[in-house]
Structures are given as structure tokens and as C-alpha cells.
Amino acid sequence: MAENAKNRPIENENPLIGNIIIFVVMAAIFVAGIVAVSWLDFTNVWPMAALILCFAGAFFIPMTFIGRSDSGSEHRK
């Protein structure tokens, strides 16, 4: 059973359109974080809140949608 898993071709592991979409989303989050830093002062809390949300989005979007949570499934069987 393990030999069949090794010989299977990888199906759409890195589709180009998906990579482009994720890149555009990550670039938009990065630019939003830069803009939030430029508005940052210590009299208003909203730029820092936006900066924290950009950090959380930049961390959790790749971990959730790009991460390979099934990469060890063939070894657990």
C-alpha cells in the first residue's frame, strides 16, 4: 500500500491561479499594515488595532489555506 502512495503523481499541488490570488491577498495585507504604521500615533487606538489584525491575517491565512495539514496522512495509515 505504501508503494502505491509513492508512485502516485501529485495532483494540483501548486496551481498557478491559486498562488497568484494568495500573493495578491498577502500583498494587500502588507500594504494595509504599512499604511496602518504610517497612521500610528499614541492618541488613537485604531491604527494599532488594524496593525494587529494585519499581523494575525498574515500569519493565519498562510497557515490555514496554504499549509499542508495532510502531508503526513500516508505515513499514519
LINQUIJO-V951335 format. One record per pair of residues at least 4 apart in sequence whose ideal C-beta (glycine too) atoms are under 8 Angstrom apart, sorted by sequence separation. I is the first residue (numbers start at 1). J is the second residue. D is the distance in whole Angstrom. If there is no record, write none. Layout:
I_J_D + I_J_D
This chain:
1_5_7 + 2_6_7 + 3_7_6 + 4_8_7 + 14_18_8 + 15_19_7 + 16_20_6 + 17_21_6 + 18_22_6 + 19_23_6 + 20_24_6 + 21_25_6 + 22_26_6 + 23_27_6 + 24_28_6 + 25_29_7 + 26_30_6 + 27_31_6 + 28_32_6 + 29_33_6 + 30_34_7 + 31_35_6 + 32_36_6 + 33_37_6 + 34_38_7 + 35_39_7 + 36_40_7 + 45_49_6 + 46_50_6 + 47_51_6 + 48_52_6 + 49_53_6 + 50_54_6 + 51_55_7 + 52_56_6 + 53_57_6 + 54_58_6 + 55_59_6 + 56_60_6 + 57_61_6 + 58_62_8 + 59_63_6 + 60_64_6 + 61_65_6 + 62_66_5 + 63_67_5 + 72_76_6 + 73_77_7 + 14_19_6 + 39_44_8 + 61_66_8 + 62_67_7 + 41_47_7 + 40_47_5 + 39_47_4 + 40_48_6 + 37_47_8 + 36_47_5 + 40_51_7 + 36_48_8 + 36_50_4 + 37_51_6 + 36_51_4 + 33_50_8 + 32_50_7 + 33_51_6 + 36_54_6 + 33_54_4 + 32_54_5 + 33_55_7 + 30_54_8 + 29_54_5 + 33_58_7 + 29_57_5 + 30_58_7 + 29_58_5 + 26_58_7 + 29_61_8 + 26_61_7 + 25_61_7 + 26_62_7 + 22_61_8 + 22_62_7 + 22_65_7 + 22_66_6 + 5_74_4 + 2_74_7 + 1_77_7
